[in-house]
């Protein structure tokens, strides 16, 4: 099926002229003064105003926005992206960050900016290892990160719980409760962070082992414990290496599994190899000296394209194999970093390299990050960031959640998001605005239900576009 170019739209529908993103300002006034200022903002932006969602008459066609977000991606991979989004309204939501931020940009905002995730849905949280090998729970996807209004993250996160709950067949009341729990957790945790010292907030982390025993559902607790132990004890040499690598012609080579893992062929492969080695040296230069020494103990062996996620499909993502000896592999994930979907509405990144934007955003939002996290630029001007692959990572199996487990997870995600925002933003001011009562929680639950309805309409528009031949899809088995 042939893909059509995105339709041109009237000037009134165009996003505002892109300017440099406003830096996050530091207010050194007393905690009380900042909290009072946040409280005063309720007069200009009432808490109840966050319940609003009605599609405006001039709303952009979501399929136009989806097609535009694919410009510059690998054309051959776009059918995989659309195919994954077409699986359900929930998978559509995961790939529709560009659509939702266009909607969020027109909604009420306090003007308080934080380092925002930009694609803050419930599957972009999980556990991973710190350099000290502790397992913490936090946001784990920063491809769209940029200074932006804090409201955009919590609204996308809360609405994702309604979308996921509906996908699991929960009742209307159960879906709403998950969104409200998420908002309440964010509000209450932000009040706690507002009372803490600056360094206490900066070093704060949510420990996976501390949380395991708090899971109320015994079946879910047993499942998570089993997965946690497996992730902690995973052996790269015994498990990942045989799965991903072959030994051909006296050389280690990443195993092809098209169309999801593949090498470039012929002359193109030789050209890519030269570019990769140049880009790898630029990446190495972004690491601290001790990390460079560590990296130098490994020798580059191979790289292959790898299709990942939903929203990332079509970007140039790869896995890289390095060896520290015959039985000492290191896998690095190389991800293309494009302009954030927030930029048309929040301003351009201050960083000329979007890989650096991602890395710096992650460092601002997390108390710990991967020791090999760095950035580079490809031979054709593409930007990338690099990190370890599968470093004790554990993602939630949301499709297996019961309503009670979904609620506990909603509380955890709200907590983790509040922690990330408190590191870069003004926790006292946000906490003062949110207050002690549940007005904001109720408003976010209303918004989440309304926006989940909108997401279903947009999903139907995708299905229609595929049926009419406007988009080509590849459905994986």
N, C-alpha and C positions, 0 to 999 in steps of 0.2 A: 504494500500500500504506500502511496506517495505522500510525503509530508509537505504541507504548504508552509510558506513563510508566514511569520506573524503579521497580523493586520496592523496597518498604521492607525494611530488613534489621534483624536483631536487634542489640541494644545491643553485644553482644560483638564484632560485626563492624564497628562504627562506628569511624571514625578518632578519635584522641584529641582532646580539647578543644583548640581552637586557641589558642595563646598567642603572644606576640610572639617572633619569631625571635631566638635568641641572637646577640648581636653576635660578630664574629670578634675574639678577644682577641689582643693583642700580647704576646709573651713576650720580654723583653729579656735573659734569661740568655744565657750563652755558647752558641755553636753546639754545642760538645761536650756540654754539659748537656742541651740540647734533643734532640740526636741520641740520647743515652743514654736519655732518657725515652721517645722513640719506640721504641727497641729493647726497653725493658722492657714496652711494651704488648703485645708478642707473647705474653707469659704469659697475659694476660687474653683476648686476641683472637688466637689462633694464625693464622699466615698460611694454613694449610690450611683454616681455617674459611670462607674466601672462596670455596671451591669449591662450597659448599652451594647447591643449589636443589631443593627438593621442594615442590610446591604444598601448602600447609597445608589441613587439612580444612575450615577456616572461610573459605577464600579467597573474596573477593567475586566475583560473576559479572562477567566482563570486559565483557559487553555492558551490564550495569547501569552500570558505571563509565564506559563510552563514552557512554551516553545522558546521564548526569549531567554529563559534561564538555561536552555540547552545550547545556546550559541557559544561556540568556542570549545564545546566538549567533543569527544571523539564520536563522529556521526554514527559509526557502526555499533556503538554501545547504547545509543539512545533508545532503540527498541527494547533493550533489556530493562532500562530504567522505567519506561512507560509500562512494560509488562509487569514489573514488580509493583508499581503504583496501582495497577488495575486489579490486584488481587483482592482488595477490600478497601472500605473507607479509611481504615486504620493505616494500611500501607500507603495509601494516597496521602494521608496527613503527614507522614514521615518525609515525603518528598516535596511537600508543598510549602516550604518555608517562605519562598519568594512571594507566594500568593498571600500568605497570612500577614507578613510584615507590611505589605501594601495596604491591608485592611487596618492593621494596628496603628499605622502612622496617622490615620485620620481620627483616632479616638482620644478622649481626654487624657492628659498627662500632667504630672506635677512639675515636670522639668528637671527632676533630680536624675542625674545620670550615673550609671555604674559601668563597669566593664561587663557588657552583656554577652551571654552565650550566643544568642541570635537564632539558634535552632533548638530551643529548650523544650523537648518533649520527653516523656518518661523513659524511652529506650535509649536516650543519650545520657543516662546515668548508669553507674555500675561500680564494681570494685576493681582495684588494680594495686600493684605493688609499688611501694615507695622505694627509694634507694636503700633504705635501711631494712627492706624486705617486710615491712608491715603492710597489711592489707587494709586500705581505706576505701570509703565510699564517697563518690563525688561525681560531678559532671565529667564526662569522658569524651566529648566531641566539641571542638572549638573552631571548626572550619569557618563559621560565620561571625566569630567574636569581633566586637567593636564597642567603643563607648556609645551608650544609647540609654533611653529611658528604662528604668527598672521594671516598669509595668509590662513591657513587651515580653520579657522572659516569663514572668509568673502567669500571664494570661495564656501564653502558648502552652506552658506546662499544665496548668489546671485544665484547660480544654482537652489536652491529650488524654487525660484520665477518663473523661466522658466518652471520647471516641473509642478508647481501648475497652472500657467497661461495656459499651454497646456491642463491640465486636465479640466479647465474651458471653453475651446473652444476659447481662445483668438487667435488673429492673430499672426503671427511670429513677426511682428513689436511691438505689444503690449507686448508680452512676453519678448522680448529683452529690451524694455523700462523699465520694472519692475526691471530686473536685474541691468541695468545701473543706475537706480535711487537709488537702494540699495547701490551700490558701491560709487556713488557720495555722498550720505548722509554720509556714513562712512568716506570718505576722508575729506569732509568739516567740519564735527563735530570733527574729530580728530585734525584739525587745531585749532579749538576753544579751545579744551581741552589742547592743547599744550601751549596756552597763559595763562591758568588759574593757580592759586596757587595750591599747593599740597592738602591742606585741602579742597579747593573749589571743586576740582575733586573728592575727597574722599566722600564728603557729597552730591554730585550731584545726583539728581533723576528726572525722567520724570513723572510728575503728570498727572494722568488720567483725572481729572476734567478740567485741563487747555487745554487738547487736544480735548475734546468733541466738542467744538464749532468750531474747525478748520476743521472738516470733511466737505468736500464740497458737497458730495452727500447727499441730504436731506433724502432720504429713508434710506440710511446706517446710517446717524446720528441718526435718530429716533430709529432704531433698536438697535444701540449700547447704546444709552441713556437708553432704556428700560431694556436691559440686565445688564447695570451698576447698575441701581437702584435695580434691582432684586438681584444681587449679594451682593450689599451693605446691603440690608435689609433682606437677607436670615436668617431665624430663624432655628437654628439647632434643637431645641426641636420640633417645629411644622412641619418641612419639612424633614430633614435628619433622625431624630429619628424614626418616624413612617415608613419611607421607608426602613430603614436598620435593625431595631431591632424588635424582638418579645419578649414576656414575657412568659417563659415556666417553669413550676415547681417552681415558685417563684423566677426565675432568669431571668435577661436580657440576651438575646442571639442574636448575629448577624444573620440576616435572610439569609438562604441559597438560592442561585440562580445559581445552577450548569449549565455549567462548569465554570462560571465566578466568583462566590462567593461560597465558600464551606468550611466545617470543615473537619479536619481529623477524622477518625472513629475508634471506639473500643480502643484497647490498645494504638494505635499510638497517639490518641488524648490525653491520659493521659501523655504519654512521652513528647509530644510537650508542654503541659501545664507547666510541670516542667521547661523545657528549656526556655520557654517564660518568666517565672517569674525571672529566673536567668539573662537572657539577659536584661530584663527590669531594673533590679538593676544596671547593668553595664551602660545602657543608662542613667539612672538617674545621675550617677556619672559624666557624661560628661557635664551636664548642670551647669550653674552658680548657686551660692547658692540661689539667689532670685527666679530663675526659678524652682529649686528643691522644694523650699517651696510651690510655686504655684502648681506644679505637685502633691505634697503630699496631696493636698486638694481633689484629685480625687482617686477613688478606681478602680483598674483593675477589669474588668468583663468578657471580652471575646475577642477572636481574631479569624479571619477567613482569609483564602487565598482569594486574589482578583486579577483577571487578569486585567492589565492596559496597555494602550497605544498600540504601535506596536513594537518598538524596545525593550521594557521591557518585553514583553510576554515571559514566560518561566522562568524568574527570580522569586525568592521567594518573592512575594509582598503580603502584608496583610493589613487589617484594624483592628484596636484595639479600643475597646469600654471601656471607663472609665466613672465613674459617680461621680459627686460631691454632689449628693443627688438624690432623687427620680425623680426630673425633671430638672437635670443639667448634660447633657451628654457632653463628649468630645471624638471626633474621632481623632485618630492618624493614619497616613499612615506609614507603615513599608515597606521599599524597600531594597531588597538585592543590595549590591554594589559589583560588580565584578571588575576585572582588567579592566582599561580603554582600549578602542580599540586603543588609541593613543600609548600605552606603547611599542609595538614592534618597533615603529619608533621614539618616542620621549624619551623613557627611562622609567624605573620603577618609580612608585610613591615613594616619600620620606617617606610616611606614611605606616606603616605595616597593618593598617586597612583601607580598601577601603571606609568604611563609613565615616571615618575621612577625607579621601581625598576629598570626595564629599562635606562634610560640610565646610572644610577649603577653598576649591575652590569657593564655593558659597559666603562665607564671603569676599573673595578677590574681587569678581566680582560685588557684589551688595552693595548698600548703606544701605540696611535694609534686615533682614532675619527673619524667623519665630521664635517666642520666645521659641518654643519647639524643635528646630532643634538640634539634637544630634546624636550620633552613638553608636553602640554596636557590640557584636560578639555573634553568636549563639553557641549552644552546640557542633555542628559538625565543628566549625571553619569558618562558613559563616559570612560575614560582612554585616552590615545593617546601614542605616540611618533612622531617624524618624523625622516626622514633622506633623503639623496639616493637616487634610484633608479638602479640599474645603474652605479654609479661604478667602472668598470673591474673589475667583479666577474667571477670565474671559478669556476664550480662543477665538481666532478669528474664525469666521465662514467663512473660506477662500472660501469654495465652493459657497458662495453667493456673493463674491466680483465681482464688475464690474472692467473694466480696470483702471478707475480713482481711485477707492478705493484701488485696488491692489497697485497702484503707491504710494498712501499716506502711505499705510502700509509698503511698501518697504522702504520708507524714514524713517519711525519710527524705523524699525528693524535695519537699518544701524546706526542710531543715538544711539540706545540702546547698540548695540555691541561695537561701538566706546567708549561709556561711560565705559563699562565693561573692555575693553582692556586698557583704559587710567588709570584705577585704579591700575592695576598691572604692566603694561608695560611702555615703554618710549614713551609718546605721541609726544614729540618734534622730536624724531628720526623717528618715523613712519610718522609723518606729513611731515618732511623734505623729506623723500623718496617719498611720494605720490605726493607732489607738488600741484600747483594751477590749472594746466590744467586738461583736461578730459582724458588724455592718459590711466590712470589706469582704469577709468570707462569703456572706450571702450574695453580695454583688458579683463576685467572681464565679460562684456557682451558677447564677443566672446567665452570665456571659458565656460560660463554658457550654451550657446546654444549647444556647442560641447558636454559638459558633459551631458546635458539633452538627447541628442541623444544616448550617451553611456548608460545612465540609462534605456532607452527604450529597448536597446538590452539586457541588463542584466535582465530586467523584463521578456522579452520573453524567456530568458534562464530559469527563474524560472518556467514559465508556462510549458515549455517543460519538465523540471525535474519532475514536478507533473504528467504530462501525461504519462511519462515513468515509473512512480512508484518509482522514486528516493527519492521523498519527499512525505510525507503524509500530507494532509490538512484537516482542519475542517472549513467548511463555515458556518458562523453564519447567522441567519435569520434577 
